[in-house]
Amino acid sequence: MELLSRTGRFTYGAPRAITVHAGQVALFLRSNGPEDPVECLWATDLSTGEERLLADPAVLAPHCDDLPPEERMFRERVRLWAPGIGAYDSDGVHAVFTLGGRLFRTRLATGETEELPTGGPAFDPRIQGERIAYVVSGRLLLLDGDITRILAAESQVSWGVAEFAAAEELGRTRGHWWSPDGRTLLAARVDESAVPRRYLADPASPEQAPLRQPYPQAGGPNARVELHLLRLDGGRGQVLWDERRFPYVADAGWSGDRLVITVLDRLQQHGRLLEVNPATGTTAELWTFRHPQWIEHAPALDGGQILEVVESGEIQALAIDGRIATPPGLYVRRVAGRLGADFVLEAHESEPAEQHVYRLSPGDRLTRITDEPGVHGAVVSSATLVLTSGSLERMRTRRLAGDVELRDLSAAVPYRPRPVLERVTEHGLPAAVLYPAGHVAGERLPVLLDVYGGPGHQVIAREPGRWIRKQWWADQGFAVVTIDNRGTPNVGVSFGRAIFRRFSKVALEDQVAGLRELAGKHPDLDLSRVAVRGWSYGGYFAALAVLRRPDVFHAACAGAPPTDFRWYDTAYTERYLGLPEDNPEGYAADSLIADAPRLSRPLLLIHGLADDNVHPLHTLRLSEALTRAGRPHATVLLPGVSHMTPGGMTEHVMAIERDFLRRNLAAPGDRRVVEPPTT
């Protein structure tokens, strides 16, 4: 436990955020060692392998973790938990980044770093030559040489940032983009005046005023998002499209010298890829796309061609200008980029626990680049292929920029998780069982179902980092079971879409059926002692499991559970469940509040008071309903903890859960009495 905490679960010291410039220099972020969480900016010469430290926060800004509220909210939206630099932008000559709202620029050739004037706490700087655009308190500013000026600012409106729905659910974390010639900035104007605001108070920092975060709730108003072209000569114009029909901007930016945007309707069933005329702001349709349930992959313009990951039977294929170009046996997950005339793909052929990198050449010639069993990813940067490869056999993730391996300073995992991978039930659910180290066959073990189960996230994969904490749980005396139920990605088209308009039914059916079939294959699983734990959607499932299937699940730890999806955000919830007024039965069936009087098993609810994704009111309202119904339960509220429980706080929460489950699974008799956790 202590080692997990000190090493950031063995991630401190590992390189990430890798980019390559001119095919010669790889930039990346990495801390100085296995127990140092503060990320520095590094460069590696790809011709010699020589590594240089470019910028160290300990030297530049020793108190860089004292983040102003604006930067703290921005980092939480885009899931930037790493202290230190966290993110950077580079044009190949300089790199820019912020530390505690202070703006810095580093010259790559020499490592010379200077602090630049900002006019307030800055975040998300973007560089184009001598010009740097950045955001201060919702205003979009420009530093041009020695002159700082405001490009766009309005009261009650934010410029240059991604609104909550885009950053949290649509994958767009940016709000301003430079044109290739550096003369124009495309900027988002975000009006959230109609969106209800939720307070995020942090008792750990009483000196800071509570953040009032706009939070679009299912069925309610969204932010209004416009795009504007801001020319540095003073001219400006609005980008024109049917905003009422297509309110979501899923992507934007230049593809070569062409400006394109991707827009979606509210239910994300119809979309348009549009080309923008930079002179007039008018748009022309390049591609239209739709799906009767929800759009999983939006098309993109690359080298003048339309690339789209489409459904073809039970697989996903790559279509180029509407023509399927990949073979029938290849399940395409993502187009990573282009190398010359070739496309680089992440895909698998038969086993969803694997992911490999492929090269698709003209004439539809497919070449697999990676061979070792595991999970391999790719980034194409400056005509250089950057490979990230992890395997259970090595318990290490290698990062290759061209032919040079970037140094990994992270601590070696002192044990090797050995998940037994299975496919179970008639649906072929991916599943895994982990035993404690030194387990002797014939010793019956209590079962811990460690679950996520929600759409968009796959757990069962041959990637080492996914199993480190699960093996820790196994070594606490559990047989740890994980199952990817229908609704999770990368298994098959109908498999992933089985949760449309109803979350709870399929997930609960699949997890119970998978658990029982695994017990038939693994006789040491004691189904008279079954606990379930999870976070976010997994926390929702954990509470759901003990409320509706107490015959199967005997205790639960539910972390940050969305207890009623009518209170969750628009873009995620409506994508799968539709609007509440159109699917009231589905929303009611997936809510946990009405189930409160049925609780007959020990339940521990955990929530961070600074959670910006699943608001603590979800847990508090379920706890209130349980209290009114006279159902014993335990609740732990964690000051200063947001949705992903960063850093050592995760290990603290795990210890609370472990002790709760050990007490409440100790004997197979009546388990209605809840022993509260020790905090």
Secondary structure, 3 states (H helix, E strand, C coil): CHHHHHCCCCCCCCCEEEEEECCCEEEEEECCCCCCCCEEEEEEECCCCCEEEEECHHHHCCCCCCCCHHHHHHHHHCCCCCCECCCCEECCCEEEEEECCEEEEEECCCCCEEEECCCCCEEEEEEECCEEEEEECCEEEEEECCEEEEEECECCEEECCCCHHHHHHHCCCCCEEECCCCCEEEEEEEECCCCCEEEECCCCCCCCCCEEEECCECCCCCCEEEEEEEECCCCEEECCCCCCCCCEEEEEEEECCEEEEEEECCCCCEEEEEEECCCCCCEEEEEEEECCCCCCCCCEEECCEEEEEEEECCEEEEEECCEECCCCCCEEEEEEEEECCEEEEEEECCCCCCEEEEEEECCCEEEECCCCCCEEEEEEECCEEEEEEEECCCCEEEEEECCEECCCCCCCCCCCCCCEEEEECCCCEEEEEECCCCCCCCCCEEEEEECCCCCCCCCCCCCHHHCHHHHHHHHCCCEEEEECCCCCCCCCHHHHCCCCCCCHHHHHHHHHHHHHHHHHHCCCEEEEEEEEEEECHHHHHHHHHHHHCCCCCCEEEEECCCCCHHHCEHHHHHHHHCCCCCCHHHHHHHCCHHHHHHCCCCEEEEEECCCCCCCCHHHHHHHHHHHHCCCCCEEEEECCCCCCCCCCHHHHHHHHHHHHHHHHCCCCCCCCCCCCCCC
